[in-house]
Amino acid sequence: MNISFEKAAEISGKTLDDFVDWTQSFKPDYVKRTYDDDYDVYVYTDGDCGVAIIEQSEIFEAGIQLRLTEEIKYCDFESSMLIHISCEINRKMNEENRRIDEQNTGLD
C-alpha cells in the first residue's frame, strides 16, 4: 500500500515545506522515527523527489517493507544506505526476539 506525500512528511517529523525541500536536495538521506519505544520507521529520499517508507516486514521475520508515495511512485536507493537501514531493522528485530525468548525462558 502506498502512502500520501503529506503522510510521509508527517512521519518524517518535517513540515510539508521542509519535506519538499529535503526530497529535492539532490542528496540521498533518511530520518528514523521510533514509535512506542520499540518500532522504528525510516523515511528515505533519493534527493530527486523519490521517497520511501521503510519498516519491518509484516511477512518476513528478517525482512523489510518498502512503501512509496502515491504521488511519486519511484525511488532510487543508494545501496549502502538501504543495506544500513535493513541491518538496523533486523538488529532491532533480533534484540526484540531475544528479549521475548528471555522472558519466556523465565516462565518455565
C-alpha positions as CSV (number, residue, x, y, z in Angstrom):
1,M,0.0,0.0,0.0
2,N,1.4,3.4,-0.9
3,I,1.3,6.4,1.4
4,S,0.5,10.0,0.7
5,F,3.3,12.5,0.4
6,E,1.7,14.5,3.2
7,K,1.6,11.4,5.5
8,A,5.3,10.7,4.6
9,A,6.2,14.3,5.7
10,E,4.3,13.8,8.9
11,I,6.1,10.5,9.6
12,S,9.4,12.2,9.0
13,G,8.7,14.9,11.5
14,K,9.2,17.7,9.0
15,T,6.8,20.3,7.8
16,L,5.5,19.8,4.3
17,D,7.6,22.7,3.0
18,D,10.8,21.4,4.7
19,F,9.9,17.9,3.5
20,V,9.6,19.0,-0.1
21,D,12.9,20.9,0.1
22,W,14.6,17.8,1.7
23,T,13.3,15.5,-1.0
24,Q,14.6,17.8,-3.7
25,S,18.1,18.4,-2.3
26,F,19.8,16.0,-4.7
27,K,21.3,14.3,-1.7
28,P,20.1,10.9,-0.6
29,D,19.2,10.9,3.1
30,Y,16.9,9.3,5.7
31,V,15.4,10.0,9.1
32,K,14.4,7.4,11.6
33,R,11.4,7.8,13.9
34,T,10.7,5.5,16.8
35,Y,7.2,4.8,18.0
36,D,6.1,3.2,21.2
37,D,9.8,3.0,22.2
38,D,10.4,0.0,20.0
39,Y,9.0,0.3,16.5
40,D,11.3,2.1,14.0
41,V,10.2,3.7,10.8
42,Y,12.6,5.1,8.3
43,V,11.7,7.8,5.7
44,Y,14.3,7.8,2.9
45,T,14.7,10.2,0.0
46,D,16.8,9.8,-3.1
47,G,17.1,13.6,-3.2
48,D,15.3,13.7,-6.5
49,C,11.7,13.7,-5.3
50,G,11.7,9.9,-4.6
51,V,10.5,8.9,-1.2
52,A,10.2,5.5,0.5
53,I,8.9,4.5,3.9
54,I,11.0,1.6,5.2
55,E,10.0,-0.6,8.1
56,Q,10.0,-4.1,9.4
57,S,8.3,-6.6,7.1
58,E,4.9,-7.9,8.1
59,I,5.6,-11.2,6.5
60,F,9.3,-12.0,6.9
61,E,11.0,-12.1,10.3
62,A,14.2,-10.9,8.8
63,G,12.9,-8.6,6.1
64,I,11.9,-5.0,5.3
65,Q,8.8,-3.4,3.8
66,L,9.1,-0.5,1.3
67,R,6.2,1.8,0.6
68,L,6.4,4.6,-2.0
69,T,4.3,7.7,-2.1
70,E,1.0,7.7,-4.0
71,E,2.1,10.8,-5.9
72,I,5.6,9.8,-6.9
73,K,5.8,6.1,-7.5
74,Y,9.6,5.8,-7.8
75,C,12.6,6.0,-5.6
76,D,16.2,5.2,-6.3
77,F,18.3,3.8,-3.5
78,E,21.9,4.4,-2.6
79,S,22.9,0.8,-1.8
80,S,24.9,1.5,1.3
81,M,22.0,3.4,2.9
82,L,19.5,0.7,2.1
83,I,21.8,-2.0,3.5
84,H,22.4,0.0,6.6
85,I,18.7,0.6,7.2
86,S,17.9,-3.1,6.6
87,C,20.6,-4.1,9.0
88,E,19.3,-1.7,11.7
89,I,15.8,-3.1,11.3
90,N,17.0,-6.7,11.5
91,R,19.2,-5.9,14.5
92,K,16.3,-4.4,16.4
93,M,14.1,-7.4,15.5
94,N,16.8,-9.8,16.7
95,E,17.0,-7.8,20.0
96,E,13.3,-8.0,20.4
97,N,13.2,-11.7,19.7
98,R,16.0,-12.3,22.3
99,R,14.1,-10.3,24.9
100,I,10.9,-12.3,24.3
101,D,12.9,-15.6,24.5
102,E,14.4,-14.5,27.8
103,Q,11.0,-13.6,29.2
104,N,9.6,-16.9,28.0
105,T,12.5,-18.8,29.4
106,G,11.9,-17.3,32.8
107,L,8.3,-18.7,32.7
108,D,9.4,-22.3,32.7
